Amino acid sequence: MYHATEERLKRGAKKEIYRNSPTVFETDLANALDGHAQNAIDHLPKYINYITRKTKRPFCLVLDNVDKASDEFQQMIYTFALRLAEKVTGVIMVALRETTYYWAREKGFLDTRVADTVFRIRAPNLKQVISKRVKFIKFLEQHSGHIQKDYKKALPFAREFGLHLNKLLLRDDPTALTALTCLSGRSIRRAFLRLRDYGLSPLAWRDWSGESAGEYFVRTLMLGQQVVYEESKSPIVNLFSVPQDVRGSHFLPIRVLAYLDWRRQSRQKGYSWVAVGDVVRDFETWGHHRSLVMNSIARLATQNLVEVDQLSQREDDETTGKHTLLDYGHTITLSPSGYFFIHNIASIDQYQLLCAGDTNWYNESRYGDFLNEYREAIDLALSEGSGAETLMNASRCGEYWHSYLHEELRKERKNFPGGKIAWRIATDKIIDKILPIKIVVDDSVFASGAQVTTAPSHKTHNLGTPKILSAVAPTADQLDLFASRSGFVRADIIDTMPTLAESTQYEGYKWMPRILWAVELARRANLGGVTSSEIAALIYEWASVHVHSTNTARFLRQHCVNGQFGDLVAFSKTGRMRKWTITENGRTAFNAIFSKGG
């Protein structure tokens, strides 16, 4: 590989040493070559070309899963791939998700590249992948003499699990395979994670006669290795869940999914993708609080029931790639998992019943009736070693739960009538499909319309026993991480704020007055430091000026961190998150800007 270097030393600078003292020359040569090897940037291409020539085989390098790292790492890897491609003969592939690639071309590290070869690989058919894995188990059995000892020990279990999967997923009943496909959301990796969760459950080896394979598969995933369902330990989402500290609706997540399904079915081009702000406004006009709607959308996105367009989602330096900070400008659509939930899973009686045990309740009387049956079923299951879900199904738990849900639904429809608006009618149809009127328990407990005023926490086991909640007024310090604090500014504080016009400028910039207006509002509302997303939300909600948090974050970083307006606002950092407050100089500038009327 360094033959030319050796010859150059023999005939040049080390010529006399080479002739008179070969041993010393060998030492000097080794030191020189070691110096070359330490320079990895030059050494690696030479080494690759040397191996390619020696083996007479083509060189191919695949850099996979690059988009799982930070933007800085992605850019570094891509720059490395470009430099390597210029110096070696071969093929270098950088594997990216399609949405990451388009974002990088639009706003990121690929925005200057035009000559790259780009091709797409379709995900393989899940049924074929599972079938090949099952066949591979049979192949290992036939060639067990050639595999490692540790793998031999696992063969009996692999054989039994392969036979079970063949019966569950590859036979006549396609419902379990459909459930797995939808829950994996086009990801083969996620599908195998779901199969791992399924295989680790004690319920995975039971007979499912009397119910469809799909219902059995979903129920097994819900319970996992637990006696009762706990959403925090399960890949299956509880669509009836409500916030613990804020009076919410058990049906809001289902309505959001049904709304997106209605958009999906509309025939207009591109109509299935909708801005988060549009969803929030539609539900707000129906009576739902904007913070609860944002909370619900973010939770559904985190659980992969809602897809977020990465071209609109990516922010400059205040997001981690997960759906923890949704903005009004982000666009969303219904995912395959979300579709499967509202059209299949949510209608399953066992799903609804298991959700009841991990849901906050708002009616104390109905909760008490349910809790007595619930405790008895769990105690009996623990003592007999049987399935709590079977005993709950044989009890009156389902009656109390469905009656409670129907009463909550009646109250909601009375307070929030749907009228003749198409999308509201569509969401009501989905709700009626999920909750058909089956059983009417004595409704005398609802006659008084009593409101719960206490919030006792009854627990007989550490098993996610349901909780009864009071109707608590939301406050800023009670909000979930996903909720926007901007929705909790009092009206009397807004009345003290000057009008923010879109044309208002400060030293030639429109953004500085907007930011000062938002952080001053946060100061008056005692919100403390606010992030760029919260600044954008404050401006949008209370000044009626549409802004995007990406632009807000960019201006703050470029002009306020170390820039010309750094004395007007200050920030503190929590992890990667900057929280901004107004300074005394900022308040002086604020008064000067708005005393002039912009």
RATASUL-V576586 format. One record per backbone hydrogen bond with DSSP energy under -0.5 kcal/mol. CO is the residue of the C=O (numbers start at 0). NH is the residue of the N-H. If there is no record, write none. Layout:
co:CO nh:NH
co:CO nh:NH
This chain:
co:1 nh:5
co:2 nh:6
co:3 nh:7
co:4 nh:8
co:5 nh:9
co:6 nh:10
co:7 nh:11
co:8 nh:13
co:11 nh:14
co:13 nh:17
co:14 nh:18
co:15 nh:19
co:16 nh:20
co:20 nh:24
co:21 nh:25
co:22 nh:26
co:23 nh:27
co:24 nh:28
co:25 nh:29
co:26 nh:30
co:27 nh:31
co:28 nh:32
co:29 nh:33
co:30 nh:34
co:31 nh:35
co:32 nh:36
co:33 nh:37
co:34 nh:38
co:35 nh:38
co:37 nh:39
co:38 nh:41
co:38 nh:42
co:39 nh:43
co:40 nh:44
co:41 nh:45
co:42 nh:46
co:43 nh:47
co:44 nh:48
co:45 nh:49
co:46 nh:50
co:47 nh:51
co:48 nh:52
co:49 nh:53
co:50 nh:54
co:51 nh:55
co:51 nh:56
co:58 nh:90
co:60 nh:62
co:60 nh:92
co:61 nh:63
co:62 nh:94
co:64 nh:67
co:65 nh:68
co:69 nh:73
co:70 nh:74
co:71 nh:75
co:72 nh:76
co:73 nh:77
co:74 nh:78
co:75 nh:79
co:76 nh:80
co:77 nh:81
co:78 nh:82
co:79 nh:83
co:80 nh:84
co:81 nh:85
co:82 nh:86
co:83 nh:86
co:83 nh:87
co:87 nh:89
co:90 nh:60
co:92 nh:62
co:92 nh:94
co:93 nh:95
co:94 nh:65
co:94 nh:66
co:96 nh:100
co:97 nh:101
co:98 nh:102
co:99 nh:103
co:100 nh:104
co:101 nh:105
co:102 nh:106
co:102 nh:107
co:103 nh:107
co:103 nh:109
co:107 nh:110
co:109 nh:112
co:115 nh:117
co:119 nh:121
co:124 nh:128
co:125 nh:129
co:126 nh:130
co:127 nh:131
co:128 nh:132
co:129 nh:133
co:130 nh:134
co:131 nh:135
co:132 nh:136
co:133 nh:137
co:134 nh:138
co:135 nh:139
co:136 nh:140
co:137 nh:141
co:138 nh:142
co:140 nh:143
co:142 nh:145
co:143 nh:146
co:147 nh:151
co:148 nh:152
co:149 nh:153
co:150 nh:154
co:151 nh:154
co:151 nh:155
co:153 nh:157
co:154 nh:158
co:155 nh:159
co:156 nh:160
co:157 nh:161
co:158 nh:162
co:159 nh:163
co:160 nh:164
co:161 nh:165
co:162 nh:166
co:163 nh:167
co:164 nh:168
co:164 nh:169
co:165 nh:169
co:171 nh:173
co:173 nh:177
co:174 nh:178
co:175 nh:179
co:176 nh:180
co:177 nh:181
co:178 nh:182
co:179 nh:183
co:180 nh:184
co:180 nh:185
co:181 nh:184
co:183 nh:186
co:185 nh:187
co:186 nh:190
co:187 nh:191
co:188 nh:192
co:189 nh:193
co:190 nh:194
co:191 nh:195
co:192 nh:196
co:193 nh:197
co:194 nh:198
co:195 nh:199
co:196 nh:200
co:197 nh:200
co:200 nh:203
co:201 nh:204
co:202 nh:205
co:207 nh:210
co:211 nh:215
co:212 nh:216
co:213 nh:217
co:214 nh:218
co:215 nh:219
co:216 nh:220
co:217 nh:221
co:218 nh:222
co:219 nh:223
co:221 nh:229
co:222 nh:225
co:229 nh:232
co:230 nh:233
co:236 nh:238
co:237 nh:240
co:245 nh:247
co:248 nh:251
co:250 nh:254
co:251 nh:255
co:252 nh:256
co:253 nh:257
co:254 nh:258
co:255 nh:259
co:256 nh:260
co:257 nh:261
co:258 nh:262
co:259 nh:263
co:260 nh:264
co:261 nh:265
co:262 nh:265
co:267 nh:270
co:269 nh:272
co:271 nh:273
co:273 nh:331
co:274 nh:277
co:274 nh:278
co:275 nh:279
co:276 nh:280
co:277 nh:281
co:278 nh:282
co:279 nh:283
co:280 nh:284
co:281 nh:285
co:282 nh:287
co:283 nh:286
co:288 nh:292
co:289 nh:293
co:290 nh:294
co:291 nh:295
co:292 nh:296
co:293 nh:297
co:294 nh:298
co:295 nh:299
co:296 nh:300
co:297 nh:301
co:298 nh:302
co:299 nh:304
co:299 nh:305
co:300 nh:303
co:304 nh:334
co:306 nh:332
co:307 nh:309
co:308 nh:311
co:308 nh:312
co:309 nh:313
co:321 nh:323
co:321 nh:324
co:326 nh:329
co:327 nh:276
co:329 nh:275
co:330 nh:308
co:331 nh:273
co:332 nh:306
co:334 nh:338
co:335 nh:339
co:336 nh:340
co:337 nh:341
co:338 nh:342
co:339 nh:343
co:339 nh:344
co:340 nh:345
co:343 nh:346
co:344 nh:347
co:347 nh:351
co:348 nh:352
co:349 nh:353
co:350 nh:354
co:351 nh:355
co:352 nh:356
co:353 nh:356
co:354 nh:357
co:355 nh:358
co:358 nh:466
co:360 nh:468
co:361 nh:363
co:361 nh:451
co:362 nh:366
co:363 nh:367
co:364 nh:368
co:365 nh:369
co:366 nh:370
co:367 nh:371
co:368 nh:372
co:369 nh:373
co:370 nh:374
co:371 nh:375
co:372 nh:376
co:373 nh:377
co:374 nh:378
co:375 nh:379
co:376 nh:380
co:377 nh:381
co:378 nh:382
co:379 nh:383
co:380 nh:384
co:380 nh:385
co:386 nh:389
co:386 nh:390
co:387 nh:391
co:388 nh:392
co:389 nh:393
co:390 nh:394
co:391 nh:394
co:391 nh:396
co:391 nh:397
co:395 nh:399
co:396 nh:400
co:397 nh:401
co:398 nh:402
co:399 nh:403
co:400 nh:404
co:401 nh:405
co:402 nh:406
co:403 nh:407
co:404 nh:408
co:405 nh:409
co:406 nh:410
co:407 nh:411
co:408 nh:412
co:409 nh:413
co:410 nh:414
co:411 nh:415
co:417 nh:420
co:420 nh:424
co:421 nh:425
co:422 nh:426
co:423 nh:427
co:424 nh:428
co:425 nh:429
co:426 nh:430
co:427 nh:431
co:428 nh:432
co:429 nh:433
co:430 nh:434
co:432 nh:435
co:435 nh:437
co:438 nh:440
co:441 nh:444
co:442 nh:445
co:442 nh:446
co:443 nh:446
co:443 nh:447
co:445 nh:448
co:451 nh:470
co:455 nh:457
co:455 nh:467
co:456 nh:458
co:460 nh:462
co:466 nh:360
co:469 nh:471
co:471 nh:246
co:474 nh:477
co:475 nh:478
co:479 nh:482
co:482 nh:484
co:483 nh:486
co:484 nh:487
co:485 nh:488
co:487 nh:489
co:489 nh:492
co:489 nh:493
co:490 nh:494
co:492 nh:495
co:493 nh:496
co:498 nh:500
co:500 nh:503
co:505 nh:508
co:508 nh:505
co:509 nh:513
co:510 nh:514
co:511 nh:515
co:512 nh:516
co:513 nh:517
co:514 nh:518
co:515 nh:519
co:516 nh:520
co:517 nh:521
co:518 nh:522
co:519 nh:523
co:520 nh:524
co:521 nh:526
co:521 nh:527
co:522 nh:525
co:529 nh:579
co:530 nh:534
co:531 nh:535
co:532 nh:536
co:533 nh:537
co:534 nh:538
co:535 nh:539
co:536 nh:540
co:537 nh:541
co:537 nh:542
co:538 nh:542
co:538 nh:544
co:543 nh:545
co:544 nh:546
co:547 nh:551
co:548 nh:552
co:549 nh:553
co:550 nh:554
co:551 nh:555
co:552 nh:556
co:553 nh:557
co:554 nh:558
co:554 nh:559
co:555 nh:559
co:555 nh:560
co:556 nh:561
co:558 nh:564
co:562 nh:565
co:564 nh:567
co:564 nh:568
co:567 nh:582
co:569 nh:580
co:571 nh:578
co:573 nh:576
co:576 nh:573
co:578 nh:571
co:579 nh:529
co:580 nh:569
co:582 nh:586
co:583 nh:587
co:584 nh:588
co:585 nh:589
co:586 nh:590
co:587 nh:591
co:588 nh:592
co:589 nh:593
co:590 nh:594
co:591 nh:595
co:592 nh:597
co:597 nh:504
